[in-house]
Amino acid sequence: MSQPSETLVTLDGVDLGHGDRVVLPQVCLRLARGERVALLGPSGAGKSTLLAALRAQLGGVVAWCPQHHGLVPGLAVYHNIYMGRLAEHSALANLWNLVRPLRGPWGEVAELCELLGLAELMRRPVGQLSGGQRQRTAIARALYQAREVFLGDEPVASVDPHQARRLLGLIDERHTTSVIALHQRELALTHFDRVWGVRDGRIVIDAPSDTLTLADLDALYPDAEPHAASDAAAEPALPSPETLPCSRGRA
């Protein structure tokens, strides 16, 4: 695979956080057009903070799928997906669409719902859906934005592995670049071409997925069981960030 060359975002020694609270100090990362990046790390390690920083840098080219979906429970699946392009229509059109769906958007949303297994649920309030159905609705809303870059905060956490692979495939088809936080380490190695790993407030992995193993990713989760029994005795303590797989740290 050829290395992507056009830089979309560069973070060079930037402190990331919320107000005066620094969550990820001195972050050095580069996101290039065409990359599919898996973002891994324990809960609370700073993945959402990093995604927020990327979203702020990239602005209007981002399709955003938040961790807690950001859906309106009282509105139908159709209306929640339509909200992905709310700003493209006039206030009058949006108000009319609440009462009687506009023909063009209805057809576009119906096509997405067919792909995502939501076709029979378009008129159902989101509050009546299962967790997996809500997650697919949130993905559909992001896809409906039709933007270049997809940023997702655990968008496939509530679906089975087969469905996760299918949803990631749909995301890939419609976006040139993606950064997706997840915990499925096998998916990170098989579906993505790059992995960013966060632990203890540091970016400790930044490397092509084909140079990593499950043991490398297991080291991000200090309380996790070793991937294989044979790895338990041989697995070393987590090295310093400077010695972990990181393309920026190589000579």
Secondary structure, 3 states (H helix, E strand, C coil): CCCCCCEEEEEEEEEEEECCEEEEEEEEEEEECCCEEEEECCCCCCHHHHHHHHHHHHHHHEEEECCCCCCCCCCEHHHHHHHHHHHHCCHHHHHHHHHCCCHHHHHHHHHHHHHCCCHHHCCCEHHHCCHHHHHHHHHHHHHHCCCCEEEEECCCCCCCHHHHHHHHHHHHHHCCEEEEECCCHHHHHHHCCEEEEEECCEEEEEEEHHHCCHHHHHCCCCCCCCCCHHHHHHCCCCCCHHHCCEHHHCC
